[in-house]
């Protein structure tokens, strides 16, 4: 009998928005927040004999829904979802004659335009049977990448989906073989090209998508979300107060590069499993250092990621043994 731990989250890359496809990749999700949304229409008017609202004047409309996929970032399999996070994709490109392959993902003026079929396999309480909820037209609307000194790099992807049903057969969960998560000991940060000791970091994205494109077309199903606002990328680095360097950057309103790098074990030759997040133009939004009678003085620094008109705002370079996304 299956247990609650047999819950699975499977994804497949759609060719056409909202058209289900085979489920090819599985991720070790930390929570289940995939929820269907409905709109209830009720017709009320003068009519004798009302005891309550009439049952034949009620319509339930399927509004799709939202969900979040949160998982520890592995040294394999990231590219499959990374293609929906930024905009442009190149690779995987083989590094020489080694088994290392590098993919690069970068922001663009256009939204990524990718959608997935996402199946959440839930196990019933008591009987232990598996019930699959399959979400079509699942589009990444935002995401958060985070790391602290207590665990693994964590990625959270926010999705909007067009429709969900329970008739699609259970997919088979396929996870990256021999993959391991990036941990905090493998992470390093540079600020203005200088190595900087950081205790906690995060990078948040809102892709600026309009997710409510509904029309009078004889169907409740929405059209594919498209960009309707300027995307925003913001983050934070928290550390001990070691000098006034970060404070001075904030006060001077400097535009500086920030990089987050996770370097894993060696693949072959000079190439390691690695994720490098480069933000070429960042501006601190403050704040002043904070002293304490119970701990060391702290330096929390939030920042915005900006665009200088030519250099991509956010670039992610991922090296693994994945020969395809």
Residue pairs with C-beta under 8 A, 6 or more apart in sequence:
1 127
1 128
2 123
2 128
2 129
2 130
3 123
3 128
4 123
4 125
6 121
6 123
6 130
7 29
7 32
7 120
7 121
7 122
7 123
8 26
8 119
8 120
8 121
8 173
9 26
9 27
9 29
9 32
9 69
9 118
9 119
9 120
9 121
10 23
10 24
10 25
10 26
10 118
10 119
10 121
10 171
10 172
10 173
10 174
11 23
11 24
11 25
11 26
11 27
11 80
11 81
11 116
11 117
11 118
11 119
11 138
12 20
12 21
12 22
12 23
12 24
12 25
12 116
12 117
12 171
13 21
13 24
13 80
13 114
13 116
14 20
14 21
14 114
14 115
14 116
14 117
14 136
14 137
15 21
17 115
17 137
17 139
17 162
17 223
17 224
18 115
18 136
18 137
18 162
18 163
18 221
18 224
19 136
20 117
20 134
20 136
20 168
21 117
22 171
23 117
23 119
23 171
23 172
24 80
24 174
25 77
25 80
25 174
26 173
26 174
26 175
27 69
27 71
27 77
27 81
27 175
28 71
28 72
28 175
29 69
29 70
29 71
30 70
30 71
30 72
31 68
31 70
32 120
32 122
33 66
33 67
33 68
34 65
34 66
34 67
34 68
34 118
34 120
34 133
34 135
34 159
34 161
34 164
35 65
35 66
35 67
36 62
36 63
36 64
36 65
36 164
37 63
37 64
37 65
37 66
38 60
38 61
38 62
38 63
39 60
39 61
39 63
40 58
40 59
40 60
40 61
41 58
41 59
41 60
41 61
42 53
42 57
42 58
42 59
43 54
43 57
43 58
44 53
44 57
61 220
62 163
62 220
62 221
63 220
64 137
64 160
64 161
64 162
64 163
64 164
64 221
64 222
65 135
65 160
65 161
65 164
66 158
66 159
66 160
66 161
67 118
67 120
67 135
67 138
67 158
67 159
67 161
68 156
68 157
68 158
68 159
69 81
69 118
69 156
69 157
69 159
70 154
70 155
70 156
70 157
71 154
71 155
72 151
72 152
72 153
72 154
72 155
72 181
72 182
73 145
73 152
73 153
73 154
73 155
73 181
73 182
73 262
73 275
74 176
74 179
74 180
74 181
74 182
75 179
75 180
75 181
75 182
75 264
75 265
75 273
75 320
76 176
76 177
76 178
76 179
76 273
76 320
76 321
76 322
77 175
77 176
77 179
77 320
77 322
78 155
78 275
78 318
78 320
79 89
79 91
79 92
79 103
79 105
79 318
79 320
79 322
79 325
80 325
81 140
81 155
81 157
82 89
82 103
82 105
82 316
82 318
82 325
83 89
83 105
83 112
83 114
83 325
84 112
84 114
84 115
84 116
84 139
84 140
84 157
85 105
85 112
85 140
85 143
85 157
85 205
85 316
86 105
86 106
86 107
86 108
86 112
86 314
86 316
87 105
87 106
87 107
87 108
87 109
87 110
87 111
87 112
88 105
88 106
88 107
88 108
88 312
89 103
89 104
89 105
89 325
90 103
90 104
91 101
91 102
91 103
91 104
92 101
92 102
92 103
92 320
92 322
92 323
92 324
92 325
93 101
93 102
93 103
94 100
94 101
94 323
95 101
95 102
95 269
95 271
95 319
96 269
98 267
98 268
98 269
98 271
99 267
99 268
99 321
100 267
100 268
100 269
100 271
100 319
100 320
100 321
101 319
101 320
101 321
101 322
101 323
102 317
102 318
102 319
103 317
103 318
103 322
103 325
104 315
104 316
104 317
104 318
105 315
105 316
105 317
105 318
106 312
106 314
106 315
106 316
107 231
107 233
107 307
107 312
107 313
107 314
107 315
108 312
110 227
111 207
111 208
111 209
111 225
111 226
111 227
111 231
112 140
112 207
113 224
114 139
114 140
115 137
115 138
115 139
115 224
116 138
116 139
116 159
117 134
117 135
117 136
117 138
118 134
118 135
118 138
118 159
118 161
119 132
119 133
119 134
119 135
119 168
119 170
119 171
120 132
120 133
120 135
121 130
121 131
121 132
121 133
121 170
121 171
121 173
122 130
122 131
122 132
122 133
123 129
123 130
123 131
124 130
124 131
130 170
131 166
132 166
132 168
132 169
132 170
132 171
133 164
133 165
133 166
134 164
134 165
134 166
134 167
134 168
135 159
135 161
135 162
135 163
135 164
136 161
136 162
136 163
136 164
136 165
137 161
137 162
137 163
137 221
137 222
137 224
138 159
138 160
138 161
138 162
139 159
139 160
139 161
139 209
139 211
139 224
139 225
140 157
140 158
140 159
140 207
141 158
141 159
141 160
141 206
141 207
141 209
141 211
141 225
142 157
142 158
142 204
142 205
142 206
142 207
143 155
143 156
143 157
143 158
143 204
143 205
144 154
144 155
144 156
144 202
144 203
144 204
144 205
145 153
145 154
145 155
145 202
145 203
145 260
145 277
146 153
146 154
146 156
146 200
146 201
146 202
146 203
147 153
147 154
147 184
147 187
147 200
147 201
147 202
147 260
147 262
148 184
148 199
148 200
148 201
149 184
149 199
149 200
150 184
151 183
151 184
152 181
152 182
152 183
152 184
153 181
153 182
153 183
153 184
153 187
153 262
153 275
160 209
160 211
160 225
162 221
162 222
163 221
176 322
180 264
180 265
182 262
182 264
182 273
182 275
186 262
186 263
186 264
187 201
187 260
187 261
187 262
188 195
188 260
188 261
188 263
189 195
189 196
189 197
189 198
189 201
189 237
189 258
189 259
189 260
189 261
190 196
190 257
190 258
190 259
190 261
191 237
191 245
191 246
191 249
191 256
191 257
191 258
192 249
192 254
192 256
192 257
192 258
193 257
194 245
196 237
196 239
196 246
197 239
197 240
197 242
198 237
198 238
198 239
199 238
199 239
199 240
200 236
200 237
200 238
200 239
201 235
201 236
201 237
201 238
201 260
202 235
202 236
203 233
203 234
203 235
203 260
203 277
203 279
203 305
203 314
204 233
204 234
204 235
205 231
205 232
205 233
205 314
206 231
206 232
207 227
207 231
208 227
208 228
208 229
208 230
208 231
208 232
209 225
209 226
209 227
209 228
210 225
210 226
210 227
210 228
210 229
211 222
211 225
212 222
213 222
213 223
213 224
213 225
213 226
214 220
214 222
214 223
215 223
232 304
233 279
233 304
233 305
233 313
233 314
234 285
234 302
234 303
234 304
234 305
235 258
235 279
235 282
235 302
235 303
235 305
236 300
236 301
236 302
236 303
237 258
237 301
237 303
238 298
238 299
238 300
238 301
239 298
239 299
239 301
240 296
240 297
240 298
240 299
241 289
241 290
241 291
241 296
241 297
241 298
241 299
242 299
246 284
246 299
246 301
247 288
247 289
247 299
248 254
249 256
249 284
250 284
250 285
250 286
250 287
250 301
253 283
254 283
254 284
255 281
255 282
255 283
255 306
255 308
256 281
256 282
256 283
257 278
257 279
257 280
257 281
257 282
258 279
258 282
258 303
259 276
259 277
259 278
259 279
260 276
260 277
261 274
261 275
261 276
261 277
262 274
262 275
262 276
263 272
263 273
263 274
264 272
264 273
264 274
265 272
265 273
266 272
267 273
267 319
267 320
267 321
271 319
272 319
273 319
273 320
273 321
274 317
274 318
274 319
275 316
275 317
275 318
275 319
276 316
276 317
276 318
277 314
277 315
277 316
278 314
278 315
278 316
278 317
279 305
279 313
279 314
280 308
280 311
280 312
280 313
280 315
281 305
281 306
281 307
281 308
281 311
281 313
282 303
282 304
282 305
282 306
283 303
283 304
283 306
284 301
284 302
284 303
285 302
285 303
285 304
286 301
286 302
287 300
287 301
287 302
289 297
289 298
289 299
290 297
290 298
290 299
290 300
291 297
292 298
305 313
305 314
306 313
307 313
